[in-house]
C-alpha cells in the first residue's frame, strides 16, 4: 500500500471510525516469530492496571493482564475479551457477565468468576482511580458458577456506562495471588501474572521490560511474535534516531516530536499515523478560573472563545493532526456526540465588542486587564497552545502572561491552590461522558482533585443534568440527557474545548496488523506480527 | 653523603602521619557538609510547588479525594515539613534511605543498580577528556603563537560552546544511523544473554559515543589549563637552568615542565567530579543510559524526595572521597603542599 499522506491519516483517525479502508497495511499477514522492539518514554511505579487505570500502565500491562472487554471499530464499539456476553437486568440494579471458559492464568491456574468478583470488589471499587467512581454503587458480585459473574448495584445504574467503561476499568487480576495480601504492595504488581497473550518475563528499571509469547493463550494461533521488548528511552530525539537506524519498530503516544514525526513519515520503511487513538482522544482545552472577577462574566468567556482562531491553531500547533472541538464530546464519541450546539466563530471584532459591553474598555496602554495563562507542561501541544492564546488575547486587549511550571507545580497551582486565571489542559475523553468528562462541569469537587471542576463554576441546572444522566438506566434517554449537557456546556462556556487531538505513532513497515482498534497502543496486541 | 635507613623510615612515617591527620580532619568535616547538603536539598524541594502525590496523579490522569489523601498519609506527606526532615535525617543516620515513591523500590537498590553505569561513563569520559586535554594542551604550548596553536585553541572553544545534547544527537545520527558503526543507545544490547568478554566488548561499543560526547565538552577546559600551565612553567628559573645544561627540548618538556604543569589539572579533575555527576543527565538521557543523572532528574520533576536525597547523599560521599584522594595526590605531586 502506498505511503500514508497526512490527509488520509487524518481521515483515518477522525473520519468514519470503523471504515474498511484502513490506512495501514492491515491486510498483510504476519508470520510467527520475531521480536517486536518498542520505545517506552516513561516507566510507571508498577504494572497493576487494575489499581491504576492509566495509559502509561496499560501500554505494557494490557498485553499481560486482560480486561472483560475492549473497544473495537464497528458494531457496538465494544468487543468481548474475558467476558463473552453481558446482560443488564430490567431494573438496572444488576448486570450479568458470561465469562470465557478454558482461560488459564500464566501460572497454570484456571481463570474463574471468583477472580472477576475479587478484582471488582477489592480492587476496582476500592483502589482504582476510575473504578472508585464507576463502581461506587457496586454492592456485591455473585458467582453462581465458574463462568458467570453477576454485578449487583445498590441503586439503578446505567449498564451503558458500565459497558462503555469496561475497556479502561475492568483489568482482572488473579485472586489466588492477591487475596489476603496488601494489594497495593503485592510483588505481583511489579511482575504481573495475567491471562493475556504475553507473559511478563523481566524488567530492568531504566533499561527495558521484556514480555514473552504466551503459548497457552486462549485465542487459537495467537499471539504471533515471540517477544516484545520495551526499551526505555527518555529523549525524543534519541527515539527518532532509533527509528531511523531500525533499532525500534514502534513508538506510540507521540514519543517523537511532531516535526520529527513528519520527517520520519518520509523515510523509507517507516509510517506515521494517528489511527488507533480514536478511543483515547485528548481535547486541548482552556480551563477558566471563575474566581477571577472578569472571567465570571459570560461575555468575557465568549469574547475569549471568539478571539481564538481554532483553524489556525489546528493547522499550526497541531500540524493538522486533530479536529476542531465542537463541544465537550469529540466527534468520535458516538452515540453521544451532537453538532447541535452553539458555535463561536473566530471574530476578534465581536470579541472586542463583547468586552466593551462587559465594561472592560481598553486603557491608556491599550490593555483592558491582565490574565495569567498556565499551560500544562507535559504536552508539546498544550505549551504551544498557551503561546498562541497569549497572542490571540493580546490582540483583543487582554494582557496575558504565560506562567510555566513543571508537572507537580502546575497541578498544585491549578487544581489545588487555584492560583491561575486561564490554564491549558489536555483532557481525555474515555468513551462515555460519565467517566472523566462530566466531572469537569459538576460542582462540589474538593480542592486537590486533578482533571475535575476546580474552576469555581457552579450551576444548579448543570449539576441536575449530570446527576440525572448518571442514574438514567434507559440508554436512549441517557443519550438525550448528554445531548442537553453538551448544549449547556457550549452555552455557558465554563471551560473552552478547542481541539480534539490524537497522538502519533511511528511504525516500521515490517510490523503488520497494528493500530486496528480505537485504543490500540493500550490494547493486548494478540494479532500483531512481523512480516 | 648517604641517608641513614633510620632517617628514611622516620620521614616516611611523618608522611603517613600527615596523611592520617588529613583523612581524620576531612572525615570530621564531612558530617556537617552532608547534613547541610541534605537539608539544603530538602528545603529546595519543599519550596517547589506541588509534591510527589500531585506528580503521581498527574501521570495516571487523576483520582478521587479518598485515594489522594490516603496516599499522602502513606508517604508521610501530611506531616509538617520539619517533622518530615527530622524523620528523614534520623533514618539516613541509620543508613536507611527509604523507598522511592516514583519507582516503588528501595532507594539504595535503585542507586546501586544505576551507579555502576554512571561511574563507568564518568570515568571513561573524564579519562578521555583529561588525556586529550594533556595531549592537545602540550601540543599547543609547544607551538605557542603559531597557527597550529591557534587552530587547536579555536577548535577547543567551538566544541566547548556546543551543547552536549546536540553533540550527542549528531554523533548518533552520523555514527549510529548513517554509518551504522555503533549502537544508537543503551548501555548494552538488551536481553541478549551475553556473558564474559563478549559482554565487556558489547558494553564498550555502547560506551564509545556517550564517552566521546561527554569528554568533548570538557576537553577544552583541560586543554586550556594544560597549555597555560606549560607556558607558565616555561618561564621559571629551573627550566632556564635545564636549557642551559643543554637538555633536549623533548626532555625539558616531558621530564621537567609537564609534571609541574599538571597540578592545576589535578585540581580541576577533583572539582569536575561533582559537576560530571550532574552533567551526565543530558548524556544519559540522549543515549538512554540508566544512570544516576537521569534518576536524579526524574526524581526532581516527580518530587520524589527520598530518591533525590538518597542520590545527593551518595554523591556527597563520592565527592568528599574524591577530593580527599586529590589532596593526597597533591602531596605526592608537590611535597611542598601539606594537608591544607
Interface residues (C-beta under 8 A of the other chain):
Chain A: X42 X43 X44 X45 X46 X52 X53 X54 X55 X56 X57 X127 X129 X132 X133 X189 X190 X202 X204 X205 X206 X207 X208 X210 X227 X229 X231 X232 X233 X234 X235 X237 X238 X241 X242 X244 X245 X247 X378 X405 X406 X407 X408 X409 X410 X411 X412 X413 X415 X416 X417 X428 X436 X446 X448 X449 X450 X451 X452
Chain B: X48 X49 X50 X51 X52 X54 X55 X56 X57 X58 X59 X60 X61 X62 X63 X64 X65 X66 X67 X68 X101 X102 X103 X104 X105 X110 X113 X114 X165 X169 X172 X173 X176 X177 X180 X183 X184 X185 X186 X187 X190 X191 X284 X285 X286 X287 X288 X290 X291 X294 X295 X301 X302 X303
